[in-house]
């Protein structure tokens, strides 16, 4: 590993991250590294492409921009430079409306919207660790997409700054993107290419946030 010789108590920064092997995919959250292997499945990529297509079609000619992974989102705390930041993540899809945050390296600062597509290896991180992170930095809208069960959990920022679940949608629904009024996402198209063959061998056992039984 690129950081095998580091002391256990040492935390990592975006400056460290820039020195790591480009063939490996990592995220750092509050100084702790998270391995993003294995590579996404074809079903994951189908969902990402279709969500990106619908977002991109809507955003053509508009100031907001959408990006899909791999795309670095650097989240420094107040007073930190990008290189000093102990958090850099690669969400599956982001929407950024403040173009001053977009740099050659990616995005510095919170996106307006984040979409994460769940997998058995990342589900807990996406639903707990990253939810807390995105809440803390000011993300306005967070979608969690479950490929196998074909549902989307939509969380919106409330008046207290918390990301609160507003809806759970299935493949028959056409939810509106809150930060992009008028954009209705056709989930039937998003999940259209997902078949039993695309399902991951290890199921995601966690249901949508705050929903124990569907």
C-alpha positions in Angstrom: 0.0 0.0 0.0 1.1 3.6 -0.6 0.8 4.3 3.1 1.9 1.0 4.7 4.8 2.5 6.6 2.8 5.4 8.2 2.1 5.2 11.9 -1.3 4.0 12.8 -2.2 7.3 14.6 -1.2 9.5 11.7 -3.9 11.1 9.5 -3.6 11.6 5.8 -4.2 14.7 3.7 -5.0 15.5 0.1 -1.3 16.4 -0.3 -0.5 12.7 0.7 -3.2 11.5 -1.6 -1.6 13.2 -4.6 1.5 11.1 -4.1 -0.4 7.7 -4.2 -0.5 5.3 -7.0 -2.9 6.5 -9.7 -4.0 2.9 -10.5 -5.6 2.6 -7.0 -8.8 4.3 -6.0 -8.9 5.7 -2.4 -10.9 8.3 -0.5 -9.9 10.0 2.7 -12.5 11.1 5.3 -11.2 13.0 8.3 -7.7 11.7 7.7 -8.7 8.0 7.4 -8.2 6.2 4.1 -11.1 4.2 2.5 -10.3 1.6 -0.2 -12.7 2.0 -3.1 -11.9 -1.4 -4.7 -13.2 -3.5 -6.4 -14.1 -1.6 -9.5 -17.8 -0.8 -10.1 -20.0 -3.4 -11.7 -21.6 -3.0 -15.1 -25.0 -2.5 -13.5 -23.5 0.3 -11.3 -22.1 1.9 -14.4 -25.4 1.6 -16.3 -27.1 3.5 -13.5 -24.4 6.1 -13.3 -24.5 6.7 -17.0 -28.2 7.1 -17.2 -28.4 9.4 -14.2 -25.6 11.5 -15.7 -27.4 11.6 -19.1 -30.6 12.9 -17.6 -28.8 15.4 -15.5 -26.6 16.5 -18.4 -29.6 16.9 -20.8 -31.3 19.2 -18.3 -28.2 21.2 -17.4 -27.2 22.0 -21.0 -27.0 25.8 -21.2 -27.4 26.2 -17.4 -24.8 27.3 -14.9 -24.8 24.2 -12.8 -22.6 21.3 -13.9 -22.6 17.5 -13.2 -19.6 15.2 -12.9 -19.3 11.5 -12.4 -16.5 9.5 -10.7 -13.6 9.4 -10.8 -13.8 13.1 -9.8 -12.1 14.4 -6.7 -14.2 16.5 -4.2 -11.8 18.1 -1.7 -13.4 19.3 1.5 -11.0 21.4 3.6 -12.1 22.7 6.9 -12.1 26.5 7.6 -8.5 27.8 7.2 -7.1 24.8 5.5 -5.7 24.8 2.0 -6.7 22.0 -0.4 -3.4 20.2 0.2 -3.9 20.3 4.0 -7.5 18.9 3.7 -8.0 15.6 5.5 -11.0 14.8 3.3 -11.2 14.0 -0.4 -14.0 11.8 -1.7 -15.1 10.6 -5.1 -18.9 10.5 -5.2 -20.5 8.6 -8.0 -22.2 11.8 -9.3 -22.1 15.4 -8.1 -23.9 18.6 -9.2 -22.0 21.9 -8.6 -23.7 25.2 -9.1 -20.9 27.5 -7.8 -18.4 27.3 -10.7 -15.7 29.0 -8.5 -15.4 25.6 -6.7 -14.5 23.8 -9.9 -10.7 23.5 -10.5 -8.5 21.5 -12.8 -8.2 18.9 -10.1 -11.9 18.5 -9.4 -14.0 20.4 -6.9 -12.9 22.2 -3.7 -15.9 22.7 -1.4 -19.3 21.1 -1.0 -21.3 20.2 -4.1 -24.9 21.1 -4.1 -26.0 17.6 -4.8 -24.4 14.2 -4.3 -25.6 10.8 -5.7 -24.0 7.6 -4.3 -24.8 4.2 -5.9 -24.7 1.5 -3.2 -22.6 -1.6 -3.3 -21.9 -4.2 -0.6 -18.4 -2.8 0.0 -19.5 0.8 0.3 -23.1 0.8 1.6 -22.2 1.4 5.3 -19.8 4.2 4.4 -22.3 5.8 2.0 -25.2 5.6 4.4 -23.5 6.6 7.6 -20.0 8.0 7.3 -20.6 10.0 4.1 -24.1 11.1 5.1 -22.5 12.7 8.2 -19.8 14.2 6.1 -22.1 15.7 3.5 -24.4 17.0 6.2 -21.4 18.7 7.9 -20.1 20.4 4.8 -23.4 21.7 3.6 -24.5 19.4 0.7 -28.1 20.4 0.0 -29.4 17.1 -1.6 -28.2 13.5 -1.2 -29.5 10.6 -3.2 -28.7 6.9 -2.3 -29.4 4.5 -5.1 -29.8 0.7 -4.5 -29.2 -1.1 -7.8 -30.5 -4.6 -6.8 -33.7 -3.6 -5.0 -34.2 -0.6 -7.4 -35.0 2.1 -4.8 -33.7 5.6 -4.3 -33.6 7.3 -0.9 -33.8 11.1 -1.2 -32.4 13.3 1.6 -32.7 17.0 1.7 -31.1 19.6 4.0 -33.5 21.0 6.5 -33.6 24.3 8.3 -31.4 22.9 11.1 -28.7 21.9 8.5 -29.5 18.2 8.8 -29.9 15.8 5.8 -33.3 14.4 6.4 -34.9 11.6 4.3 -37.8 13.1 2.4 -38.8 10.2 0.1 -38.1 6.7 -1.0 -38.8 6.0 -4.7 -38.9 2.9 -6.7 -38.5 2.2 -10.4 -42.1 3.3 -11.1 -41.5 6.8 -9.8 -40.3 10.0 -11.4 -38.9 12.1 -8.5 -38.0 15.8 -8.9 -34.5 17.0 -8.1 -35.1 19.6 -5.4 -32.2 21.8 -6.3 -33.0 21.7 -10.0 -36.8 22.5 -10.2 -38.4 21.0 -13.2 -36.0 18.1 -13.5 -37.9 14.9 -13.1 -35.7 11.7 -13.0 -37.2 8.8 -14.9 -36.2 5.9 -12.6 -37.6 3.3 -15.0 -34.9 4.4 -17.4 -32.3 4.5 -14.6 -33.0 0.9 -13.7 -33.9 -0.4 -17.2 -30.8 -2.4 -17.8 -30.5 -4.0 -14.3 -31.2 -7.7 -14.5 -30.6 -10.6 -12.1 -27.2 -11.1 -13.7 -26.2 -7.7 -12.6 -27.0 -8.3 -8.9 -24.0 -8.5 -6.7 -23.1 -11.9 -5.0 -23.2 -10.3 -1.6 -26.4 -8.5 -1.0 -26.6 -5.1 0.7 -28.4 -6.0 3.9 -29.1 -2.4 5.0 -32.4 -0.8 4.1 -32.9 2.8 3.3 -31.9 5.2 6.0 -34.5 5.5 8.8 -36.6 2.8 7.1 -36.4 -0.6 8.9 -38.9 -2.5 6.9 -40.2 -1.7 3.4 
